[in-house]
Amino acid sequence: MQQSSSSSVGSVGACGNTYDDSTQALKRRKLEEPQKQPLVAEPGAIGLDRDDRVDRSVAFQVRKLLNTITTACASSNKRAAAASGDERAVLRRAAHALADFAKQEENVDVLVAEGAIEVVVPLLSLFQPAEPSYLEYVVTSTGGEEIEKEACFVLGLLAIKAEHQHAIADKGALQGLVGLLKQHVPSRCPPGPGASVARRAADAITNLAHENVGIKCRVRSEGGVPPLVALLESFDAKVQRAAAGALRTLAFKNEENKNMIVECNALPTLIQMLRSADMGIHYEAVGVIGNLVHSSQHIKKTVLQEGALQPVIGLLSSKCAESQREAALLLGQFATTTDDYKAKIVQRGAVPPLILMLGQGDVQLKEMAAFALGRLAQNADNQAGVVEAGGLRPLLELLESRNGNLQHNAAFALYGLADNEDNVADIVRDGGVQRLQQAELIVQASKDCVQKTIKRLEEKITGKVLHQILYTMYSSERVIQQRVATALTRLAHSNDLKQAFVDRRGLQILVEMLIEGKTPTLQAEAAAALYELADKANATAPQDFTPSVPQPPVYLGQQYVNNPTLSDVTFVIEDRKFFAHRIALLASSDAFRAMFEGTFREKAATEIPIPNIRYEVFERMMHCIYTGSVEVPDELAQELLQAADQYMLDGLKRLAEATIGRGLTVASLLHIHELADDYTAPQLAHSCAMYSLHHYKEVVEAMPAEEVDKLMRRMVPMLSDSLTRTLVAVHTAPAAPPAPS
């Protein structure tokens, strides 16, 4: 059955589906009805024996039935009188048999091809009075109700296939169906023989108009709306449901039909139907109202003025999941009317049942509940109320759904909740930031919505909100401490980092979480948080980790590299001479100063052998000494690091560290970290720590668990000390001078 669709929501959008399943539900409803006793064929009539049913084709049997109907109708017309009792019995049995065939969808095309439409449509008006009046309240049986009912049933089943809808309408079915509605519309009398005819006629109209704009308009033009509205007050519950189902279909995305339904004063009855104990009745009624208000602001206001709000809220607790779903969708639409109605919906008790619906197994039910809560969460007071009522956690859990619409509606609701400062600490404490960051979202709009939510949280974490969050770090529950520390790495402003991670021990919490975490997931979260914190701190104080070369007092320049002019010392490397100048070497490092000014034999030597460095490496080292810089190729970086450490050349060491750090891989990580230890290379050790955090998942997959644990225990304390110094330095750094006016 058809349900109204939702429109886009707010600045970040929302998802709501159109549930237009009227055809299959209608067919199911018919098939579930109690089966009547089979009609026994009279001799010479249309009964088919078992051999016929087995041996003859469906087409042949259908053709025989249609011929029987045609013959009976022709006989009646020839006498210019109503069909006799025998003729009615023949027609009834034939129509009933056709309906049995039509119930099997694979037979529908056969029936149409054999001319069933042309034969069955005239049965609709065979017994109708010349001028039926749907305003009269006394009905006299025409004696043809069973035939009319079966004819309606057959046409409704044929209309299940959309390609046959126009053919049925073009043969005059709509006039006949509307005529039957008018003939049997009396609603204030006990159920009569025409009640089932009216129900079947309404069902047939539902199927004919299903997703067919042209036929919806033709039903209105044929005068079908007023009798359907009148049938809402039938004593027969089945008739009420059928009439509401037809109106629901006619109202779907058709403004003219919506307006006519309202003009026919359908709303008071529909609203009363919302309170019905019959689940089928209130389900159809809420569906009609949902389609009426969809994209029609003026009808929405009229519906609310007629008093629909409270009964719709009541349907949230219905035992019918479909009614709950429709009611939630409708409340989401009501919430867009005014801010006043957003508050009224919450005040009248809608939030608790909506939150309960979030935990149900029905995906569409959860989707519509999240949709409604998202609309309600655009009001500041409602935002705090939804969280206080327990709506935060189930909405966060829905982000893990693999349904794109459900994810998006939950994301939009969370976006609204994040707008209230009173909710921020709850979102952080309940792990909301981690869930938002880690959600595997299907739809791009959901990803955008989540990023806006995180940005909104970041903007609000200052002043009293920050103090609320920092206070929760004193919790005795370690999991809450970890959630807060992890969230603040992303959300805290740079000038609040020292307070959060040094003064309130947030950094220590993260380190313990990484090294002693009980699950790989927890450790991975800690690694990602530490990396983000370090990256943010480094961006604030980049000078601590940027390769820089100390400025010596003297650079002779590139023209003196390996130049014998004024050379006063020669190095011999791999049997090759390299000319140098003591003044440049003395200014470059303490190692050369000790060599030439101390008691070593090199002090007076004119040629000094260098046994442990290759010529190419030594040449680049000397180039750095003479010019202050040198290109460090990847293949020579480790040897240059060793040479720089041996000769205490800090500038060259930092250049080599930077090159090695840029080439880190998971396979080389252990070796490079040992290299950093061996040659006292803090920048390289820092690069290893940052790499291991940034690529934590790959590191864990590539190494045994004990190796990962050992590596982290070696690297992380150094990183922690470095981060602490940086955060303190950032906090105590003097403010930048104001820009000149």
WOHUKA-V679300 format. One record per backbone hydrogen bond with DSSP energy under -0.5 kcal/mol. NH is the residue of the N-H (numbers start at 1). CO is the residue of the C=O. Records with the same first field share a line. If there is no record, write none. Layout:
BEGIN
NH: CO, CO
END
This chain:
BEGIN
3: 19
13: 9
19: 17
20: 18
21: 1, 19
25: 21
26: 22
27: 23
28: 24
29: 25
30: 26
31: 27
32: 28
33: 30
41: 39
45: 42
53: 49
54: 50
55: 51
56: 52
61: 57
62: 58
63: 59
64: 60
65: 61
66: 62
67: 63
68: 64
69: 65
70: 66
71: 67
72: 68
73: 69
74: 70
75: 71
76: 72
77: 73
78: 74
79: 75
80: 76, 77
81: 76
88: 84
89: 85
90: 86
91: 87
92: 88
93: 89
94: 90
95: 91
96: 92
97: 93
98: 94
99: 95
100: 96
101: 97
102: 98
103: 99
104: 101
105: 103
107: 104
108: 104, 105
109: 105
111: 107
112: 108
113: 109
114: 110
115: 112
116: 111
119: 115
120: 116
121: 117
122: 118
123: 120
124: 120, 121
125: 122
126: 122, 123
132: 129
134: 132
136: 133
141: 139
148: 144
149: 145
150: 146
151: 147
152: 148
153: 149
154: 150
155: 151
156: 152
157: 153
158: 154
159: 155
160: 157
161: 158
162: 160
164: 161
165: 162
166: 162
168: 164
169: 165
170: 166
171: 167, 168
172: 169
173: 168
176: 172
177: 173
178: 174
179: 175
180: 176
181: 177
182: 178
183: 179
184: 180
185: 182
195: 192
198: 194
199: 195
200: 196
201: 197
202: 198
203: 199
204: 200
205: 201
206: 202
207: 203
208: 204
209: 205
210: 206, 207
212: 209
216: 212
217: 213
218: 214
219: 215
220: 216
221: 217
222: 218
223: 220
224: 219
227: 223
228: 224
229: 225
230: 226
231: 227
232: 228, 229
233: 230
234: 231
237: 235
240: 236
241: 237
242: 238
243: 239
244: 240
245: 241
246: 242
247: 243
248: 244
249: 245
250: 246
251: 247
252: 248, 249
253: 251
254: 251
258: 254
259: 255
260: 256
261: 257
262: 258
263: 259
264: 260
265: 262
266: 261
270: 266
271: 267
272: 268
273: 269
274: 270
275: 271, 272
276: 273
279: 277
282: 278
283: 279
284: 280
285: 281
286: 282
287: 283
288: 284
289: 285
290: 286
291: 287
292: 288
293: 289
294: 290
296: 293
300: 296
301: 297
302: 298
303: 299
304: 300
305: 301
306: 302
307: 304
308: 303
311: 307
312: 308
313: 309
314: 310
315: 311
316: 312, 313
317: 314
318: 315
321: 319
324: 320
325: 321
326: 322
327: 323
328: 324
329: 325
330: 326
331: 327
332: 328
333: 329
334: 330
335: 331
336: 333
337: 334
342: 338
343: 339
344: 340
345: 341
346: 342
347: 343
348: 344
349: 346
350: 345
353: 349
354: 350
355: 351
356: 352
357: 353
358: 354
359: 355, 356
360: 357
363: 361
366: 362
367: 363
368: 364
369: 365
370: 366
371: 367
372: 368
373: 369
374: 370
375: 371
376: 372
377: 373
378: 375
379: 376
383: 379
384: 380
385: 381
386: 382
387: 383
388: 384
389: 385
390: 387
391: 386
394: 390
395: 391
396: 392
397: 393
398: 394
399: 395, 396
400: 397
401: 398
404: 402
407: 403
408: 404
409: 405
410: 406
411: 407
412: 408
413: 409
414: 410
415: 411
416: 412
417: 413
418: 414
419: 416
420: 417
421: 419
423: 420
424: 420, 421
425: 421
427: 423
428: 424
429: 425
430: 426
431: 428
432: 427
435: 431
436: 432
437: 433
438: 434
439: 435
441: 439
446: 443
447: 443
448: 444
449: 445
450: 446
451: 447
452: 448
453: 449
454: 450
455: 451
456: 452
457: 453
458: 454
459: 455
460: 456
461: 457, 458
462: 460
465: 462
466: 462
467: 463
468: 464
469: 465
470: 466
471: 467
472: 468
473: 469, 470
474: 471
475: 472
478: 476
480: 477
481: 477
482: 478
483: 479
484: 480
485: 481
486: 482
487: 483
488: 484
489: 485
490: 486, 487
491: 487
492: 488
496: 493
497: 494
500: 496
501: 497
502: 498
503: 498
504: 499
505: 502
506: 500
507: 501
509: 505
510: 506
511: 507
512: 508
513: 509
514: 510
515: 511
516: 512
517: 513
523: 519
524: 520
525: 521
526: 522
527: 523
528: 524
529: 525
530: 526
531: 527
532: 528
533: 529
534: 530
535: 531
536: 532
537: 533
538: 534
539: 535
540: 536
541: 537
544: 541
545: 542
546: 542
550: 548
552: 550
557: 626
560: 557
561: 558
562: 579
563: 560
564: 562
567: 564
568: 580
569: 580
570: 606
571: 578
572: 608
573: 571, 576
576: 573
578: 571
580: 569
584: 581
585: 581
586: 582
587: 583
588: 584, 585
589: 585
593: 589
594: 590
595: 591
596: 592
597: 593
598: 594
600: 594
603: 600
604: 601
605: 601
608: 570
609: 607
610: 572
611: 609
618: 614
619: 615
620: 616
621: 617
622: 618
623: 619
624: 620
625: 621
626: 622
627: 623
628: 624
633: 631
636: 633
637: 633, 634
640: 636
641: 637
642: 638
643: 639
644: 640
645: 641
646: 642
647: 643
648: 645
649: 644
650: 648
653: 649
654: 650
655: 651
656: 652
657: 653
658: 654
659: 655
660: 656
661: 657
662: 658
663: 659, 660
664: 661
669: 665, 666
672: 668
673: 669
674: 670
675: 671
676: 672
677: 673
678: 674
679: 675
680: 677
681: 676
682: 680
685: 681
686: 682
687: 683
688: 684
689: 685
690: 686
691: 687
692: 688
693: 689
694: 690
695: 691
696: 693
699: 695
700: 696
701: 697
702: 698
703: 699
707: 704
708: 704
709: 705
710: 706
711: 707
712: 708
713: 709
714: 710
715: 711
716: 712
719: 715
720: 716
721: 717
722: 718
723: 719
724: 720
725: 721
726: 722
727: 723
728: 724
729: 725
730: 726
731: 727
732: 728
733: 729
END
